[in-house]
Amino acid sequence: MLDKKNQSVFSIVFIIYLVCFAFRIFEYFVLRTDRTWVGEAVVHKLVGILVLFISAGILHFSAAEIGFSKEGALANLGKGLAFGLCTFAVAYTVECLIINSLGNFDSLKLYVSTYAIDKNLGYNTSLLFFVICIAGNIINVLMEEGVFRGLFNKILSQKYSFILSALIASALFGFWHIVGPVRNFLDGESSMAGTVANSAMLVFTSTLVGFKFAMLTKMTGSIFMGMGDHFVNNTIVNILHVVSKNGADQMMALRVAIAQSLSFILVLIWFAISLNRTSITNIK
């Protein structure tokens, strides 16, 4: 366990974060793996997984203590996948209905693309690209859920309440997503105004999504339900596309907003009910 008198838990979290963030910057600005045929920035995520388990070892945390509990793992993972699919099913349905009402709906198509903030890039139908996409997103959720919802929340909870720990870890998760818009600006692909708007949107929404995953982790006792939901969130927009007469994924931002808003509200309600039940039990 951490010695709260002699160590600042936030400093420990921030140092680990900076190490992971430095590799993220290196991959986005130097390696640019996501701009190659791979289509995924996976190098810094693999490094992040290594940092995760090295840090857990140094801090004497077991795998279960950072969220990798074997008990109910498959069940929670399945629940997360189902939850994510259901919320996105609603979002896709609403999007298709809106486009159809405008007389522009064409079809739904399966192919692999690369997510780029407000649009998707690429059109790959080979099985290899589906495998790469799925594998890349498995690595992504393993690293991000393991670090932000598992390790960081465990460290911060040594000193802070769950809510404050989750807010700190979620804010760091939000800022984690600023690298893409900044690179687009430096590459001349977006204006300063566009960069500020996209950065603010990504930081805010990613912070909320991170807090949602933290609530799922708290209620289930492991990171697996959050991993399942996170995997669907990242993968489905890259493989299932809404095609209209004006092109593909013209209203993707709306689709994601609907799915994430619905998902957050449902988890928040579940969390509030869970807290209420716990309070009643404690009173009794």
Stockholm file with secondary structure:
# STOCKHOLM 1.0

chainA/1-284         MLDKKNQSVFSIVFIIYLVCFAFRIFEYFVLRTDRTWVGEAVVHKLVGILVLFISAGILHFSAAEIGFSKEGALANLGKGLAFGLCTFAVAYTVECLIINSLGNFDSLKLYVSTYAIDKNLGYNTSLLFFVICIAGNIINVLMEEGVFRGLFNKILSQKYSFILSALIASALFGFWHIVGPVRNFLDGESSMAGTVANSAMLVFTSTLVGFKFAMLTKMTGSIFMGMGDHFVNNTIVNILHVVSKNGADQMMALRVAIAQSLSFILVLIWFAISLNRTSITNIK
#=GR chainA/1-284 SS CCCTTTCCHHHHHHHHHHHHHHHHHHIIIIICGGGSTTCSCCHHHHHHHHHHHHHHHHTTCCTGGGTCCCTTHHHHHHHHHHHHHHHHHHHHHHHHHHHHHTTCEEEEEECEEEECSSSEEEEECSHHHHHHHHHHHHHHHHHHIIIIIIIHHHHHTTTSCHHHHHHHHHHHHHHHTTHHHHHHHHTTSSCHHHHHHHHHHHHHHHHHHHHHHHHHHHHHSSSHHHHHHHHHHHHHHHHEEEEETTEESTTHHHHHHHHHHHHHHHHHHHHHHHHHHHHHHHHC
#=GC SS_cons         CCCTTTCCHHHHHHHHHHHHHHHHHHIIIIICGGGSTTCSCCHHHHHHHHHHHHHHHHTTCCTGGGTCCCTTHHHHHHHHHHHHHHHHHHHHHHHHHHHHHTTCEEEEEECEEEECSSSEEEEECSHHHHHHHHHHHHHHHHHHIIIIIIIHHHHHTTTSCHHHHHHHHHHHHHHHTTHHHHHHHHTTSSCHHHHHHHHHHHHHHHHHHHHHHHHHHHHHSSSHHHHHHHHHHHHHHHHEEEEETTEESTTHHHHHHHHHHHHHHHHHHHHHHHHHHHHHHHHC
//
